[in-house]
Amino acid sequence: MRFALALLAGSSLLLGAAAPVTSRTVAARPASAEARFAAIGQRYVQGIARFAPSSGTTLGDHRFDNQLDDVSAAGRARLLTHDKAILAALTGIDRKALNRESQVDAALLDNALRYRIWQIETLRSWSWDPQIYNGIAGGALYGLAARDFAPWPQRLKAATARMEAMPAFLAQARAQIVPALVPAIYATTVAKQNSGVVDIAETMLAPHADTLSAPDRERFTAALATLKRAVAEHQHWLDTVLVPQAKGELRLGADRYDQKMKFALVSTLSRQEIKARATAAVSETRAQMYALARQVLAGKPDAPALPDQPSAAQQQAAIEAALALTYRERPARDGVVAKARATLAQATDFVRAKGLVSVPDSPVKIITMPKFRQGVAVAYCDSPGALERQLDTLFAISPIPDEWSEAQATSFLSEYNDYMIHDLSIHEAMPGHYLQIAHANQNHSVLRAVLSSGPFIEGWAVYAEGMMADAGYMNDDPLFKLTVLKMRLRSITNALLDIGIHTEGMTREQAMELMTKTAFQQEREAAGKWTRASLGSTQLLSYFTGYAEHMAMRDEAKRRLGARFDLKSYNDAVLAHGSPPARFVRELVFDLPIG
């Protein structure tokens, strides 16, 4: 059942079931507008697999599982023609004639089309971002291997065809990339990840080759050999051409950044406003952390000074001393995944017991992050595609690199200590990404799922962390609450880091100071975040901006409902609308004009 907040008698709010769309309500609107928009949306969704077969596999559209993306200039031209034709058709629809949900979807589709056209024609990332091609190559095989959407023989035959096509695909990729435009960190990162596509074939696909008939198995073996040669050839080009010649500027620049930010966030906030709000939030969050530090350290003989009104140095010392208590409780070098499994089970039990939000019954599995995706983030949530919502959600965790010293591993594990892994499981899975996206997949159209908002998704996950702490998770342990605030501080400084690097010339030294001192991150975490922030732009804004929108929306619901506010009903109502930007969820939840 879907729930929403409905405005009654002009000012009062009640939680109740959303009114179904009946023949009477449809008759009140021009049916032709709804029908035309539905056809446009279907055309867009069906085009995903046609123009990006690897993405189609992930989505659950398996019409082109035996093909790879056409990344040539001709392929881009066909995609542009497709997108501009859909945009023209969409522009011809009177959106006011659509129902409220369709009005939101139309706005999202308009933004997505304009964003992709801008990326191709103006940003031209296809010429300087080799991560695009690495992601397609790895994803093309990983999407076939990771989930049991079909019997192994069917998936292996598709993988065989894709491996056979890999030499031509990688040659296409090399033809698009202009080495001199590629930032050095992009080149070195992709050079490290490149062999990951072979790892997928050998470790995730090849062990199941005995399910094939003899002729198909022979073809698979030959295709795997072809893949290895193609990847080795590509590695040689990466090492001898791309890495030495990569001299591009990694900073996007203010003008391009501002335009990309508008597309990515779908927000009315300017970069300057986001920075001002984040700067204020840093001070507020550190003050909250200091209050908890005083509670934790009170009475300890070796505690630093804990005055009511601390100096900046006293605040820093106290928070560092309190956080040091969390660093002592950490897993073994090879124990992060096992700890995550245990914390996920504990968080799930807690959410159910407290009734914070409805818990879906779709499966979630913790896995080791595949190599082709390592080196960017420590963990991620990989939910099933909108056409295969019953399949597993994958909670991926990056292993500690073998080449790291014990000191580096200890730095990492001090950051990802037991308390932090609890928080990570909350963020990525329960009641964070896994739960939120499972709700979205249950309740909304494929188009809405495809056009999901990063700030809404990431903001919900940060919101979920605070909700669990407020509800008394970990027996109200102040060290866990301190860890949640540390993670929140990280999300805030993510925004300052992203803006600083790409528009203000922030150096690595300045970035490390911001992360290790202002935000109390360990050296390994901060070094990894510098790499992540350098390899992309605007995504790191989504945590802070999305969290702020979620909190503002809940505060508004509390004001409107007063004593009738119920947390579970509120959370379910918000999640019932999928993952559009929070501004649209607010308009739907509070029955406001869409726009």
C-alpha positions in Angstrom: 0.0 0.0 0.0 1.2 3.5 -0.9 0.9 6.3 1.6 1.0 10.1 1.1 0.4 13.2 3.1 -2.7 14.9 1.9 -3.6 18.6 2.6 -7.1 18.9 4.1 -9.1 22.0 4.9 -6.3 24.3 3.8 -3.9 23.7 6.6 -4.1 20.3 8.3 -2.2 17.2 7.2 -3.3 13.6 7.5 -1.5 10.4 6.6 -3.6 8.1 4.4 -3.7 6.0 1.3 -3.1 7.9 -2.0 -6.2 8.1 -4.1 -6.2 5.6 -6.9 -6.4 6.8 -10.5 -9.9 5.8 -11.6 -11.7 6.2 -14.9 -13.4 9.3 -13.5 -10.1 11.0 -12.5 -8.5 10.1 -15.9 -11.5 11.5 -17.7 -10.9 14.8 -16.1 -7.6 15.1 -17.9 -6.9 14.9 -21.6 -6.2 11.2 -22.2 -4.1 12.0 -25.3 -1.5 13.9 -23.2 -1.0 10.9 -20.8 -0.9 8.4 -23.7 1.6 10.5 -25.6 3.8 11.0 -22.6 3.7 7.2 -21.8 4.8 6.5 -25.3 7.7 8.9 -25.1 8.8 7.4 -21.8 8.6 3.9 -23.2 10.6 5.1 -26.2 13.3 6.5 -23.9 13.5 3.4 -21.7 13.7 1.0 -24.7 16.5 3.2 -26.2 18.7 2.5 -23.2 19.5 -1.1 -24.2 19.6 -0.3 -27.9 22.2 2.5 -27.5 24.0 1.0 -24.4 23.6 -2.8 -24.3 25.7 -3.1 -21.2 23.4 -0.7 -19.3 20.4 -2.6 -20.7 21.7 -5.7 -19.1 21.9 -4.0 -15.8 18.4 -2.5 -16.3 17.0 -6.0 -17.0 16.4 -5.5 -20.7 18.2 -8.5 -22.2 17.4 -7.9 -25.9 21.0 -7.0 -26.6 23.0 -9.0 -24.1 25.2 -10.3 -26.9 26.3 -6.9 -28.0 28.6 -4.1 -26.8 28.0 -0.3 -26.9 28.9 1.5 -30.0 31.1 4.3 -28.7 32.3 5.5 -32.1 31.5 9.0 -33.5 28.8 7.5 -35.6 27.3 5.9 -32.5 27.3 9.2 -30.6 25.6 10.9 -33.6 22.8 8.3 -33.6 22.3 8.8 -29.9 22.2 12.5 -30.2 19.6 12.2 -33.0 17.5 9.9 -30.8 17.7 12.2 -27.7 16.9 15.3 -29.6 13.9 13.7 -31.3 12.5 12.6 -27.9 13.1 16.0 -26.4 11.2 17.6 -29.3 8.3 15.3 -28.7 8.4 15.9 -25.0 8.4 19.7 -25.6 5.2 19.4 -27.6 3.2 18.0 -24.6 1.2 20.3 -22.3 2.6 19.1 -19.0 -0.3 20.7 -17.1 -2.6 18.2 -18.8 -0.6 15.4 -17.2 -1.4 13.9 -13.7 0.9 14.9 -10.9 3.2 11.9 -11.1 3.6 12.3 -14.8 4.4 16.0 -14.5 7.3 15.0 -12.2 8.5 12.3 -14.7 8.3 14.7 -17.6 10.5 17.2 -15.7 13.0 14.5 -14.9 13.1 13.2 -18.5 13.5 16.7 -19.9 16.5 17.3 -17.5 18.0 13.9 -18.4 17.8 14.4 -22.1 19.3 18.0 -21.9 22.0 16.7 -19.6 23.1 13.9 -21.9 23.1 16.2 -25.0 25.2 18.7 -23.0 27.7 16.0 -21.9 28.1 14.9 -25.5 28.2 18.3 -27.3 29.7 20.6 -24.7 31.5 18.7 -21.9 32.7 16.1 -24.5 33.7 13.7 -21.7 34.0 10.9 -24.3 37.3 12.5 -25.4 39.0 12.8 -22.1 37.4 10.4 -19.6 38.7 6.8 -20.2 36.7 5.7 -17.1 33.6 5.7 -19.4 35.0 2.9 -21.5 36.5 1.0 -18.6 33.1 1.0 -17.0 31.3 -0.3 -20.1 33.9 -3.1 -20.7 33.8 -4.3 -17.1 30.0 -3.8 -16.7 29.3 -5.7 -19.9 30.6 -8.9 -18.3 29.8 -8.1 -14.7 26.1 -7.5 -15.5 25.9 -11.0 -17.0 27.8 -12.7 -14.1 26.6 -10.9 -11.0 22.9 -11.9 -10.9 21.0 -15.0 -11.7 18.5 -13.5 -14.1 18.8 -16.5 -16.5 20.4 -20.0 -16.6 24.2 -20.0 -16.9 24.3 -21.3 -20.5 22.2 -18.3 -21.7 24.4 -15.8 -19.9 27.6 -17.5 -20.9 26.7 -17.4 -24.6 26.0 -13.7 -24.3 29.3 -13.2 -22.5 31.1 -15.2 -25.2 29.7 -12.8 -27.9 30.7 -9.8 -25.8 34.2 -11.1 -25.3 34.5 -11.7 -29.0 33.5 -8.1 -29.6 35.9 -6.6 -27.0 38.9 -6.0 -29.4 36.7 -3.8 -31.6 35.2 -2.0 -28.7 38.5 -1.2 -27.1 39.9 0.0 -30.4 36.9 2.3 -30.7 37.6 3.6 -27.2 41.2 4.3 -28.1 40.1 6.2 -31.2 37.8 8.5 -29.1 40.3 9.4 -26.4 42.6 12.3 -26.9 45.5 11.5 -24.6 46.6 15.1 -24.1 43.2 16.0 -22.8 43.1 13.2 -20.2 44.0 14.1 -16.6 47.0 12.1 -15.3 45.0 10.6 -12.4 42.4 9.3 -14.8 45.0 7.6 -16.9 46.8 5.9 -14.0 43.5 4.8 -12.3 42.2 3.2 -15.5 45.5 1.5 -16.1 45.3 -0.1 -12.7 41.6 -1.2 -13.3 42.0 -2.5 -16.8 42.8 -6.1 -16.0 39.6 -6.3 -13.9 37.5 -7.3 -16.9 39.7 -10.4 -17.3 39.2 -11.1 -13.6 35.4 -11.1 -14.1 35.7 -13.5 -17.0 38.0 -15.9 -15.2 36.6 -15.8 -11.7 32.9 -15.2 -12.2 32.1 -16.7 -15.7 34.7 -19.4 -16.5 33.9 -21.6 -13.4 30.5 -22.2 -14.9 31.7 -23.1 -18.4 31.0 -26.7 -17.8 27.2 -25.9 -18.1 27.8 -25.3 -21.8 27.6 -27.8 -24.6 31.0 -28.9 -26.0 30.9 -26.6 -29.0 29.7 -23.6 -26.9 32.4 -24.3 -24.3 35.0 -24.4 -27.0 33.8 -21.1 -28.3 33.8 -19.6 -24.8 37.4 -20.7 -24.2 38.4 -19.1 -27.5 36.6 -15.9 -26.7 38.3 -15.7 -23.3 41.6 -16.0 -25.0 40.5 -13.2 -27.4 39.5 -11.1 -24.4 42.9 -11.6 -22.8 44.8 -10.5 -25.9 42.5 -7.5 -26.3 42.9 -6.4 -22.7 46.7 -6.9 -22.9 46.9 -4.8 -26.1 44.8 -2.1 -24.4 47.1 -2.3 -21.3 50.1 -1.7 -23.5 48.4 1.4 -25.0 47.5 2.6 -21.5 51.0 2.2 -20.2 52.9 3.5 -23.2 50.6 6.1 -24.7 47.9 7.3 -22.4 49.7 7.4 -19.1 52.9 9.2 -20.5 50.8 11.7 -22.6 48.0 12.4 -20.1 48.4 16.1 -19.3 44.8 17.2 -19.1 43.2 19.5 -16.5 41.3 17.6 -13.9 39.5 20.7 -12.6 36.2 21.3 -14.4 36.2 25.1 -14.0 33.4 27.3 -12.6 31.3 27.7 -15.7 31.1 24.0 -16.7 30.9 23.0 -13.0 27.9 25.3 -12.4 26.0 23.9 -15.5 26.8 20.3 -14.6 25.7 21.0 -11.0 22.3 22.2 -12.2 21.7 19.1 -14.2 23.0 16.7 -11.5 21.2 18.2 -8.5 18.0 19.6 -10.1 18.2 22.2 -7.4 17.7 26.0 -7.3 20.7 26.4 -5.0 23.8 28.1 -6.5 27.3 26.8 -5.8 27.9 29.8 -3.6 24.8 29.0 -1.5 25.8 25.4 -1.2 29.3 26.4 0.0 27.9 28.9 2.5 25.5 26.3 4.0 28.2 23.6 4.1 30.6 26.0 5.8 28.0 26.8 8.5 27.2 23.1 8.9 30.8 22.2 9.5 30.8 24.5 12.6 27.5 23.2 13.8 28.5 19.6 13.5 31.8 20.0 15.1 30.1 21.7 18.1 27.8 18.7 18.4 30.9 16.4 18.2 32.6 18.4 21.0 29.6 18.0 23.2 29.7 14.2 22.8 33.5 14.2 23.3 33.0 15.9 26.7 30.6 13.2 27.6 32.9 10.4 26.6 36.0 11.9 28.1 34.6 13.2 31.4 36.5 11.9 34.3 39.3 10.2 32.4 42.7 11.1 33.9 44.4 11.6 30.5 41.6 13.6 29.0 42.5 17.0 27.4 40.9 20.2 28.6 37.1 20.3 28.2 35.9 23.8 28.9 32.4 25.0 28.2 33.7 27.4 25.6 36.7 25.8 24.0 39.2 27.4 21.7 39.6 25.9 18.2 42.6 24.0 19.4 40.8 22.7 22.5 37.8 21.6 20.4 40.1 19.8 18.0 42.1 18.0 20.7 38.9 16.8 22.5 37.2 15.4 19.4 40.4 13.7 18.3 40.8 12.1 21.7 37.3 10.8 21.8 37.5 9.5 18.2 40.7 7.7 19.1 38.6 5.5 21.4 36.7 4.3 18.4 39.9 3.5 16.4 40.9 0.8 18.9 37.9 -1.3 18.0 38.7 -2.5 14.5 38.5 -5.6 12.5 41.4 -7.7 11.2 42.9 -6.8 7.8 40.8 -9.6 6.2 37.8 -9.1 8.5 35.9 -6.1 7.1 33.5 -8.1 5.0 32.6 -10.5 7.9 32.0 -7.5 10.1 29.8 -5.9 7.6 27.6 -9.0 7.4 27.2 -9.0 11.1 26.4 -5.3 11.3 23.9 -5.6 8.5 22.0 -8.3 10.3 22.0 -6.2 13.5 20.8 -3.1 11.8 18.0 -5.0 10.0 16.8 -6.5 13.3 16.8 -3.0 14.9 14.8 -1.3 12.1 12.2 -4.0 12.3 12.0 -3.9 16.1 11.7 -0.1 16.3 9.3 0.1 13.3 11.2 3.0 11.8 10.2 2.2 8.2 8.6 -0.7 6.3 11.3 -3.3 5.5 11.2 -5.0 2.1 11.9 -8.7 1.8 14.0 -8.6 -1.3 17.4 -10.2 -0.9 20.7 -8.3 -0.2 24.2 -9.8 -0.4 27.6 -8.5 0.7 30.3 -9.1 -1.9 33.9 -8.1 -2.5 34.1 -5.2 -4.9 35.2 -6.3 -8.4 38.6 -5.1 -9.4 37.4 -2.9 -12.4 35.4 -0.8 -9.9 38.1 -0.6 -7.1 40.1 2.6 -6.4 37.2 5.1 -6.4 35.0 4.3 -3.3 35.3 2.0 -0.3 31.7 0.6 -0.7 28.6 0.9 -2.8 25.1 -0.4 -3.1 24.3 -2.1 -6.4 20.6 -2.5 -6.6 18.9 -4.7 -9.3 17.6 -3.0 -12.4 14.1 -1.6 -12.7 13.0 -4.5 -14.9 14.4 -7.2 -12.5 13.4 -5.9 -9.1 13.2 -9.4 -7.5 16.9 -10.1 -7.8 19.6 -9.5 -5.2 20.9 -6.1 -4.1 24.7 -6.3 -3.9 26.5 -4.4 -1.1 30.1 -4.3 -2.4 33.1 -3.6 -0.2 36.6 -2.9 -1.6 39.3 -5.2 -0.1 42.5 -3.7 1.4 45.0 -3.7 -1.5 47.7 -6.4 -1.1 50.5 -3.8 -1.7 49.5 -1.7 1.3 51.9 -1.7 4.2 50.7 -2.6 7.7 50.8 1.1 8.6 48.5 1.9 5.6 46.2 -0.9 6.5 46.0 0.2 10.1 45.2 3.7 9.0 42.4 2.4 6.8 41.0 0.1 9.6 41.2 2.9 12.1 38.9 4.9 9.8 36.7 1.8 9.1 36.6 0.6 12.7 33.7 -1.4 14.1 31.6 1.7 14.8 32.2 3.0 11.3 31.3 -0.4 9.7 28.0 -0.2 11.6 27.4 3.2 10.1 28.5 2.0 6.6 26.0 -0.9 6.7 23.3 1.6 7.7 24.2 3.9 4.9 24.7 1.4 2.1 22.0 -1.1 3.1 19.7 -0.9 6.1 17.8 1.5 6.3 19.9 3.3 3.7 20.4 2.6 0.0 19.1 -1.0 -0.2 15.9 -0.2 1.6 15.2 3.1 -0.1 15.8 1.8 -3.6 13.8 -1.4 -2.9 10.9 0.8 -1.9 11.4 2.8 -5.1 11.5 -0.3 -7.3 8.3 -1.6 -5.6 6.2 1.4 -6.1 7.1 3.2 -9.3 7.5 3.0 -13.1 10.6 1.9 -14.9 11.0 5.5 -16.2 11.0 6.9 -12.6 13.5 4.3 -11.5 15.8 5.1 -14.4 15.6 8.9 -13.8 16.5 8.6 -10.1 18.0 11.5 -8.2 21.5 11.1 -6.7 20.9 13.7 -4.0 17.6 12.1 -3.0 19.3 8.6 -2.8 22.5 9.8 -1.0 20.6 12.2 1.2 18.3 9.5 2.4 21.3 7.3 3.3 22.8 10.1 5.4 19.4 10.8 6.9 19.1 7.1 7.8 22.4 7.2 9.8 21.1 10.0 12.0 17.7 8.3 12.3 19.3 5.1 13.6 21.4 7.1 16.1 18.4 9.1 17.3 16.5 5.8 17.8 19.1 4.4 20.1 21.0 2.0 17.9 24.1 0.5 19.5 22.4 1.0 22.9 22.7 4.7 22.6 26.5 4.4 22.7 27.9 8.0 22.5 30.9 6.7 20.5 28.5 5.5 17.8 26.7 8.8 17.8 30.1 10.5 17.5 30.9 8.3 14.5 27.6 9.2 12.9 28.4 12.9 13.3 31.9 12.2 11.9 30.3 10.6 8.8 27.9 13.6 8.5 30.9 15.9 8.7 32.5 13.9 5.9 29.4 14.4 3.8 29.5 18.1 4.4 33.2 18.5 3.6 32.6 16.4 0.5 30.7 19.4 -0.8 33.5 21.8 0.1 36.1 19.4 -1.3 34.3 19.1 -4.7 33.7 22.8 -5.0 37.2 23.6 -3.9 39.0 21.2 -6.3 36.9 22.0 -9.4 36.3 25.7 -9.1 38.8 27.2 -6.6 42.1 25.6 -7.4 42.3 23.6 -4.1 45.6 21.8 -3.8 46.0 18.2 -2.6 47.7 19.6 0.6 44.7 21.9 1.3 42.3 19.1 0.6 44.2 16.7 3.0 44.1 19.4 5.6 40.3 19.8 5.2 39.8 16.1 5.4 42.2 15.0 8.1 42.0 18.0 10.4 38.6 19.7 9.9 36.8 16.4 9.3 39.0 14.0 11.4 39.6 11.5 8.6 42.5 9.1 8.6 45.2 9.5 6.0 44.2 6.5 3.9 40.6 7.6 3.7 41.5 11.2 2.9 44.0 10.1 0.2 41.3 7.9 -1.4 38.8 10.7 -1.3 41.2 13.1 -3.0 41.5 10.5 -5.8 37.7 10.1 -5.9 37.1 13.8 -6.0 39.7 14.2 -8.7 38.1 11.5 -10.9 34.7 13.1 -11.0 32.7 16.2 -10.2 29.4 17.2 -8.5 28.5 13.7 -7.2 30.1 14.5 -3.9 27.7 17.4 -3.5 24.7 15.0 -3.3 25.3 13.8 0.3 25.1 17.2 2.0 22.5 18.8 -0.3 20.3 15.7 -0.2 20.5 15.3 3.5 19.6 18.9 4.1 16.6 18.5 1.8 15.4 15.4 3.7 15.7 17.1 7.1 13.9 20.2 5.9 11.1 18.0 4.5 10.7 16.1 7.7 10.8 19.2 9.8 8.0 20.6 7.6 5.9 17.5 8.1 6.4 17.8 11.9 5.2 21.4 11.8 2.2 20.6 9.7 1.2 17.4 11.6 2.1 18.4 15.1 1.2 15.6 17.6 -0.1 13.5 14.8 3.3 13.1 13.2 4.4 9.4 13.0 8.0 8.6 11.9 7.2 5.3 10.2 4.2 6.7 8.3 6.3 9.7 7.3 9.2 7.6 6.0 6.9 5.3 4.1 5.1 8.3 2.5 8.3 9.8 1.3 9.7 6.6 0.0 6.4 5.8 -1.8 7.3 8.2 -4.6 10.5 6.5 -5.9 13.7 8.6 -6.1 13.0 11.9 -7.7 14.7 15.1 -6.4 13.4 16.0 -3.0 11.8 19.2 -4.3 9.3 17.0 -6.3 8.8 14.6 -3.4 7.9 17.5 -1.2 5.4 18.8 -3.8 3.8 15.3 -4.1 3.8 14.6 -0.4 2.3 17.9 0.6 0.0 18.2 -2.4 1.7 21.3 -3.7 1.9 22.6 -7.4 4.5 20.7 -9.4 7.2 22.9 -10.8 
